[in-house]
Amino acid sequence: MALSAPERLTFAELDQRADAACSAMLANTSIQVGQRVGLRAPNGVGYVVAVHALMRLGAVLVPISTRLSAAEVDWLLADAQVAHVLDEDQLQRLVGAPRATPRMRSFDLDAPHSVIYTSGTTGRPKGAVLTYDNHWSNALASMLNLGVQADDVWLACLPLFHVGGLAILLRSVIYGMPVVLHERFDAELVNAAIDHAGVSIVSVVSTMLERMLSARRDRPYPASLRCVLLGGGPAPLPLLERALAAGAPVMQTYGLTETASQVATLSPEDARRKIGSAGKPLFGTQVRIADDGEILVRGPVVSPAYLHHEPRGEWFSTGDLGYVDGEGYLYVHDRREDLIVTGGENVYPAEVEAVLLAHSSVAEAAVFGVPDAEWGQTVAAAIALRGPLNVEELRVFCRARLAGFKVPRRLVVLEALPRNAAGKILRRELRAAFST
Amino acid sequence: MALSAPERLTFAELDQRADAACSAMLANTSIQVGQRVGLRAPNGVGYVVAVHALMRLGAVLVPISTRLSAAEVDWLLADAQVAHVLDEDQLQRLVGAPRATPRMRSFDLDAPHSVIYTSGTTGRPKGAVLTYDNHWSNALASMLNLGVQADDVWLACLPLFHVGGLAILLRSVIYGMPVVLHERFDAELVNAAIDHAGVSIVSVVSTMLERMLSARRDRPYPASLRCVLLGGGPAPLPLLERALAAGAPVMQTYGLTETASQVATLSPEDARRKIGSAGKPLFGTQVRIADDGEILVRGPVVSPAYLHHEPRGEWFSTGDLGYVDGEGYLYVHDRREDLIVTGGENVYPAEVEAVLLAHSSVAEAAVFGVPDAEWGQTVAAAIALRGPLNVEELRVFCRARLAGFKVPRRLVVLEALPRNAAGKILRRELRAAFST
């Protein structure tokens, strides 16, 4: 792979570049304070500079996924009523402007910082308004959980248009902590950055972690790696154990766009003892489980509203199902919409997926419900393989570990499972494929 | 010295004891939410438990200095309109109560947490109302400056009835960080705790630091000591240099009761390069120098009001004089009321004190103005000695380093200088003694 030489910026240089980009935007656009500006660009220094320039301009950042189709982008721009869109070409043209005093030098915590569209695994995306306080409170609460050490370096290999990527940029300037930014996820490059660039914390989702471990054949990570923050949904226990065995101190986190990233995160001390849990709510955040099992969240990290929707109530309904154990640790099952009800019995896809993934031939697994005339829904599974599979043998394997109604009745084998940019499996697509 | 065995509490035990003490107070008193409760006790576990029990009771803590006279205490209790006073005997009686659900399990950041009377080096003390947000914001901002490491242990040897001591207790439960608590300052015990008990951070004032260094004859401190947080007013440069030479990473801080402790603190990276400075304002706090040189402060750490006074304006006037250098670092001179004006010239006591302290025979020095018919004020000095002194030789020493109008005209030699419980020199007493 051909690599361009990495670009390095000190905080002072970032400060200068952000001021200059702000001046250029003031000179060339008529963006007013409080107006929304779309940002559609790949991970890179230009993106980071733009995030800070928009803050100094008093504009509200609307990150746009680079994976959206033109029609989807058009819909989003209209929905967000953006005053302007910055793309990669425009970011280039902001470089080289003379530095000037920016419009904003301090920020009202209650002002909107960004509008981030939820990844939309179901229905139309909704724009979650995130205030400065939401991001600020999340950065500080994360710090109270993970600590901040003088030699910390956080690796960002998630897309910056996702809240998990953006949050790393904001923590960086709040903590005064270097960030290593990758254009896209590449397991070899992530491993190299951990081995040779002093990366102490990395944010990933399960698939990324699996690829990182496979790429190095589980060769141990150095002690300087003190946290692998694992988000993007419940992770299979065998993967967690495999990571810990390879010296990757994996800490599951439960986060949402609507909470400026982390809601709960396992702490370093609990990584082994509470494996499988997403940990305790971060300081200042409260989690409650509704009677139907839905996870509710309250606290300074929670978005005040979606665009064009009423402000939220006291508790934010996450749409995720889970429980809290006797010591206050959160375990996340599934999206409520992913819950399968078959013949009146509840089936949690994650439970069935964990069993499928425990089989040595199964690399990826997604379990979902498909309509069934007799049972209402029936359990279906899509899997990707790492070795030859005898389907009947897999069924016996599942039957030995699961109640009969939980064993998948329908099975499809794919090259790889469809995922969104955040690495989440697109169950909706799988369901749709099965239902037609 | 006879020492009782140290008492150790885990966070879980502190939690239980605080709940139990809260239950006992609910059963035995009629303290209502929002009422003020005096706490007059020496440093100890009972004090720590009471601080948390009062929070869970919804009461507002009013710490009372153990050094006040009965008449002063009476005045303060009346001024604060306290509903109840807890003394050492009563703290004893709170032990052993059964644990029960406390009244308050979460806290409104805008609610008052404590009313702390300013040490009152001039005039009547005033009760500064400190909200939960003031303390919370200070703890987080301190964390952003100093970082929090997994093995941090903070030594509290300041009185807990001062904001500097109380702040350590609150940081402890916010960070999940052990505190070593000493009943009173003892240089040998502080040194022993640093050498043998893993203390990584200690809060002291200049006199304490001087005694710590002298007690170990400047023998180097271990690398585990990562921060000596030095408050209580401007420190003499020779002491700072001596501390750094002994491996004590001293970081000057500028703090006030009215700001829940730190306003600005030198960061570890700047300890040597910016020696003599109190550093940059903590994140979220803004410092401005008024036209007359007074330091003004704004931000979430600033008390909303003194009891029985109007709420403060946008900027809090500290009464201290200082300046900010080109890189944004704060240097604190003196209290404005300590500024000496002689024949129209301004004399900063700290500048003259620094020269006196640079003389090998001078252990302590305080410089202040006394009324003078000809010049308005004239410069006077009180000193304590560490060796024999030729007064004329000291005058020549000063004259070589200071403009003539700054050289003390009157000099008194004392055994030791009068100080308040926080270690601050009581210039008012010295001035009064000279003026009569």
Interface residues (C-beta under 8 A of the other chain):
Chain A: S106 L140 M143 L144 G147 V148 Q149 A150 I174 Y175 G176 P268 F283 Q286
Chain B: S106 L140 M143 L144 G147 V148 Q149 A150 I174 Y175 G176 P268 F283 Q286
